[in-house]
Amino acid sequence: MERLRSSPLHANISTALDKHLEVIHVVQSRRKDEIVNASNRQRQGAPRCQDDRDVFALALAIKEMSVVTRKARTTLWCAFQMTLPK
């Protein structure tokens, strides 16, 4: 969109996209933690009942990702509207 406009977009657009990428990495990290901890418990022969801390951390990260994704979509829509010819 910057190329189409021949000028840089507002700084808030870049900030929103950076935040979106950051939150995606957090969700990936929480998911990896959940998988590792679940496999460690399975190796130790622990009951199948899962420790809820991993699930809650993942759920909170997904909730935050949902909010940030909506903001990123709105930001991209605004950037697109600014890119369109007048």
Backbone as a ProteinNet text record, in pm:
[ID]
protein_1_A
[PRIMARY]
MERLRSSPLHANISTALDKHLEVIHVVQSRRKDEIVNASNRQRQGAPRCQDDRDVFALALAIKEMSVVTRKARTTLWCAFQMTLPK
[TERTIARY]
81.5	0	86.6	201.8	292.7	340.7	363.9	408.9	298.8	176.2	65.6	45.7	68.1	51.4	172.9	285.4	413.2	452.2	403.1	442.2	418.7	491.3	473.7	336.5	288.4	161.8	184	77.5	84	157.7	228.2	307.9	221.6	96.6	8.5	-20.1	-14.8	-38.2	75	195.3	310.6	309.9	273.1	267.1	164.3	48.1	-56.7	-12.9	53.3	99.2	212.5	299.4	406.3	348.3	248.8	182	114.6	53.2	-12.2	89.4	202.5	306.8	359.8	376.2	423.6	326.5	198.1	97.1	92.6	113.2	118.7	233.3	347.4	462	432.2	359.3	322.7	232.4	134.4	44.4	123.3	214.3	297.1	378.9	433.1	512.9	428.1	308.8	219.4	178.4	155.5	116.8	232	352.6	469.4	487.2	470.4	481	378.3	256.9	151.5	186.4	235.8	271	385.5	489.1	604.6	563.2	486.6	445	352.6	266.3	177.5	257.3	357.2	436.6	523.7	571.6	650.2	564.7	442.8	353	318.9	304.3	271.6	388.8	510.7	629.1	643.7	604.3	617.6	506.5	412.1	303.6	199	197.2	97.8	-40.5	-141.1	-276.7	-301.8	-398.8	-425.5	-481.2	-519.4	-571	-462.1	-497.1	-398.2	-391	-271.2	-252.4	-315.7	-405.3	-483.6	-405.2	-292.2	-216.4	-175.3	-132.2	-92.5	-211	-323.8	-443.5	-492.3	-491	-533.7	-441	-311.9	-216.3	-239.3	-263.3	-291.3	-422.8	-524.1	-654.5	-643.7	-569.4	-551.3	-475	-374.9	-298.1	-385.4	-471.7	-562	-664.1	-712.1	-806.2	-740.9	-618	-546.4	-521.4	-489.1	-466.1	-593.8	-707.1	-834.4	-858	-832.5	-851.4	-754.4	-629.3	-527.1	-551	-602	-632.2	-741.9	-844.7	-950.6	-894.6	-807	-746.5	-659.5	-584.7	-498.4	-582.7	-693.3	-780.9	-839.4	-880.8	-935	-827.2	-707.8	-596.1	-564.7	-562.7	-535.8	-647.5	-770.9	-881	-863.5	-824.9	-801.2	-687.2	-581.2	-468.6	-512.1	-595.7	-646.8	-730.9	-815.3	-898.5	-812.4	-702.7	-612.8	-537.9	-524.7	-451.7	-536	-666.7	-754.4	-745.3	-756.9	-754.9	-877.8	-860.8	-971.3	-1062.6
-118.3	0	125.7	115.6	230.6	257.4	151.3	169.4	231.3	191.3	247.3	395.2	433.1	573	657.5	593.6	662.3	747.5	708.5	776	678.9	698.2	607.7	624.3	517.4	519.8	573.7	598.9	651	552.1	601	516.6	419	455.1	365.1	236.5	242.3	122.1	23	69.9	-17.6	-71.1	12.7	-29	-139.7	-124.3	-226.2	-358.3	-353.8	-477.1	-542.8	-462.1	-516.8	-583.9	-520.7	-577.9	-709.6	-714.8	-837.8	-950.7	-922.3	-1023.7	-1067.7	-973.1	-1005	-1099.3	-1071.5	-1153.8	-1293.4	-1303.5	-1435	-1517.3	-1453.9	-1524.6	-1568.8	-1488.1	-1525.4	-1648.1	-1650.7	-1766.7	-1891.4	-1879	-1992.9	-2043.3	-1952.1	-1989.9	-2061.7	-2008.8	-2072.3	-2211.6	-2226.1	-2357.1	-2456.5	-2412.1	-2499.2	-2540.5	-2444.6	-2475.6	-2580.5	-2564.9	-2660.1	-2799.4	-2808.1	-2938	-3002	-2924.7	-2978.5	-3027.4	-2946.7	-2985.7	-3107.5	-3115.9	-3231.8	-3358	-3347.3	-3466.3	-3507.5	-3409	-3442.1	-3513.5	-3467.7	-3534.6	-3675.7	-3692.8	-3824.9	-3920.7	-3872.9	-3956.8	-3998.8	-3909.3	-3938.8	-4030	-4060.4	-4148.6	-4079.8	-3949.7	-3875	-3900.2	-3881.7	-3898.8	-3804.7	-3839.1	-3762.6	-3623.1	-3598	-3467	-3362.1	-3260.6	-3162.2	-3044.9	-2995.5	-2876	-2757.8	-2690.3	-2585.1	-2457.1	-2438.4	-2314.6	-2296.3	-2404.2	-2395.6	-2361.2	-2422.8	-2398.6	-2255.3	-2206.4	-2069.5	-1968	-1993.3	-1902	-1898.8	-2015.5	-2021.4	-1951.5	-1973.2	-1909.4	-1757	-1707	-1561.9	-1506.2	-1580.4	-1536.3	-1534.7	-1634.9	-1639.1	-1526.1	-1497.2	-1386.5	-1255.1	-1233.4	-1110.8	-1106	-1221.6	-1226	-1190.5	-1233.1	-1200.7	-1050	-984.7	-839.4	-767	-807.6	-741.3	-767.9	-885.7	-916.5	-824.5	-801.3	-708.7	-568.8	-525.8	-393.5	-387.5	-493.7	-496.8	-495	-567.7	-567.7	-428.8	-363.2	-227.6	-132.4	-147	-61.8	-82.1	-207.7	-235	-181.8	-187.8	-132.1	18.5	84.8	230	262.3	182.2	204	184.8	85.7	62.4	180.1	232.7	346.5	468.9	485.8	598.2	576.4	450.3	417.3	439.1	423.9	437	576.7	584.3	718.4	798.2	926.7	1014.8	1048.4
0	0	0	64.8	62.4	-79.4	-153.6	-292.1	-377	-353.3	-430.2	-398.9	-274.5	-234.3	-267.8	-285.5	-307.9	-188.1	-71.2	52.6	168.4	276.3	390	454.9	512.3	584.3	725	794	930.3	1020.4	1119.5	1209.5	1288.5	1316.3	1390.8	1314.6	1183.3	1102.4	1123.4	1118.2	1142.4	1284.9	1378.7	1519	1539.2	1477.7	1491.1	1430.6	1316.7	1252.7	1332.2	1389.7	1474.2	1598.3	1658.1	1776.2	1739.7	1622.2	1576.5	1563.5	1503.9	1489.3	1625.5	1716.7	1851.6	1923.7	1912	1978.9	1917	1787.5	1722.7	1780.6	1800.3	1859	2002.2	2076.7	2213.6	2212.4	2122.9	2113.6	2075.2	1982.1	1943.2	2061.2	2137.8	2254.4	2359.3	2386	2484.5	2439.1	2310.1	2257.1	2270.3	2241.5	2256.2	2401.9	2493.9	2636.4	2677.2	2627	2660.1	2608.8	2487.7	2429.9	2507.1	2537.9	2610.6	2749	2820.3	2954.7	2952.5	2853.2	2842	2812.2	2725.3	2693.5	2812.5	2888.9	3008.7	3112.4	3130	3225.2	3178.7	3048.5	2995.8	3015.8	2998.4	3018.4	3164.2	3254.1	3396.6	3445.7	3358.9	3397.9	3483.3	3479.9	3556.9	3498.4	3579.7	3525.7	3408.4	3330.2	3208.7	3238	3360.3	3398.9	3373.6	3301.5	3257.1	3353.6	3370.3	3452.4	3379.8	3447.1	3382	3357	3420.4	3400.7	3254.8	3191	3050	2961.4	2989.9	2910.1	2929.7	3053	3079.7	3013.1	3018.7	2954.6	2803.5	2745.6	2602.1	2569.5	2650.1	2626.4	2634.5	2730.8	2741.8	2621.3	2576.3	2460.2	2335.3	2321	2205.3	2212.8	2332.3	2349.5	2308.2	2353.2	2317.2	2166.7	2107.4	1964.2	1887.9	1938.6	1875.2	1873.1	1985.1	1994.2	1900.8	1904.5	1823.1	1674.4	1640.4	1501.1	1448.5	1529.8	1488.1	1465.5	1554	1538	1412.6	1386	1267.3	1139.6	1140	1022.8	999.1	1105.4	1092.1	1041.9	1095.2	1053.6	906.5	862.1	721.1	631.8	679.6	602.5	587	695	689	592.6	599.3	508.8	363.8	341.1	206.8	158.7	246.5	209.5	175.8	246.3	217.4	86.4	45.3	-75.5	-201.9	-188.4	-304.1	-364.6	-496.6	-558.6	-518.5	-512.2	-469.5	-584.2
[MASK]
++++++++++++++++++++++++++++++++++++++++++++++++++++++++++++++++++++++++++++++++++++++

